[in-house]
Amino acid sequence: MSTVLVVDDTIFMRHTITAILEEAGFKVIGEAENGKQAIEQYQKLHPDVVTMDVTMPVMSGLEATKEIIKKDPNAKICIVTALGQQRLILEALKNGAKDFITKPFEREHLETTIRQLIE
């Protein structure tokens, strides 16, 4: 069973993503509400995939992505961001993110994107 770390500063989004992924057969092994926590959780849990919000307090998803990739170049990070944030998506991909999803997203799109990252 593939493991996922869900990173978002809003509890509603963390719960939504967790519910969708668990229903799809993934195991959500951790959550973080900012980039700093994301790095700590990643190092502790070593998930197969990370869903990473971009805009968060303390440390952004862009910075966290860069740090995680620096420590683990094979990390699979999927950026989750609001529609219309192309510049941030491009920066995240440059920082090492492997894919992205824009909010609001379809349940199927989230599942498919995470599955493709793992395969």
C-alpha positions in Angstrom: 0.0 0.0 0.0 1.4 3.4 -1.0 1.9 6.0 1.6 1.1 9.7 1.4 2.0 12.8 3.4 -0.7 15.5 3.1 0.5 19.1 3.5 -1.9 22.0 3.6 -2.4 24.9 6.0 -6.2 24.4 6.1 -7.6 21.5 8.1 -10.5 21.2 5.7 -8.2 20.6 2.7 -6.1 18.1 4.6 -9.3 16.2 5.6 -10.7 16.3 2.0 -7.4 15.0 0.4 -7.0 12.4 3.1 -10.6 11.1 2.7 -10.3 10.9 -1.1 -6.9 9.1 -1.0 -7.8 6.7 1.7 -11.0 5.8 -0.2 -8.8 5.2 -3.2 -6.6 2.7 -1.3 -3.7 4.9 -0.2 -2.5 5.1 3.3 -2.1 8.7 4.6 0.7 8.4 7.2 1.0 12.0 8.2 -0.2 15.6 7.8 1.6 18.9 8.1 0.2 22.5 8.1 3.3 24.3 6.9 6.5 23.7 5.0 8.7 23.4 8.1 6.5 20.6 9.4 6.4 19.0 6.0 10.2 18.6 5.9 10.2 17.2 9.5 7.4 14.7 8.7 9.0 13.7 5.4 12.3 12.9 7.1 10.5 10.9 9.8 8.0 9.0 7.7 9.5 8.7 4.2 6.2 8.6 2.4 5.9 7.5 -1.2 4.2 10.7 -2.2 3.7 14.2 -0.7 0.7 16.5 -1.6 2.1 20.0 -1.0 0.1 23.2 -0.8 2.1 26.2 -2.0 0.8 29.1 0.1 1.3 28.4 3.8 2.5 30.3 6.9 6.0 29.7 8.4 7.5 28.2 5.2 5.9 27.9 1.8 5.4 24.7 -0.2 8.0 26.0 -2.7 10.7 26.2 0.0 9.7 22.9 1.5 9.8 21.2 -1.9 13.3 22.6 -2.5 14.5 21.3 0.9 13.0 17.9 0.6 14.4 17.4 -2.9 17.8 18.5 -1.7 17.8 15.7 0.9 16.0 13.2 -1.3 16.2 13.8 -5.1 13.8 11.0 -5.7 11.0 12.4 -3.5 7.7 12.5 -5.3 5.9 15.8 -4.6 2.6 16.8 -6.1 1.9 20.5 -5.7 -1.7 21.5 -4.9 -2.5 25.1 -5.6 -5.3 27.5 -6.5 -6.3 28.0 -10.1 -4.4 30.9 -11.8 -1.1 30.3 -10.0 1.0 29.2 -13.0 4.1 31.1 -11.9 4.1 29.3 -8.6 3.5 25.9 -10.3 6.5 26.5 -12.7 8.7 27.5 -9.7 7.6 24.4 -7.8 8.4 22.1 -10.8 11.8 23.8 -11.1 12.3 23.1 -7.4 11.8 19.4 -8.0 8.0 18.8 -7.7 7.0 16.0 -10.1 3.4 17.1 -10.8 0.6 19.5 -9.8 -3.1 19.7 -9.2 -5.2 22.9 -9.1 -8.0 23.5 -6.6 -10.8 22.9 -6.9 -10.0 19.4 -8.2 -12.0 16.4 -9.2 -11.7 13.4 -6.9 -10.7 11.2 -9.9 -8.0 13.7 -11.0 -6.4 13.6 -7.6 -6.4 9.8 -7.5 -5.0 9.4 -11.0 -2.2 12.0 -10.5 -1.1 10.3 -7.3 -1.2 6.9 -8.8 0.9 8.0 -11.8 3.5 9.5 -9.5 3.9 6.2 -7.7 4.0 3.9 -10.7 
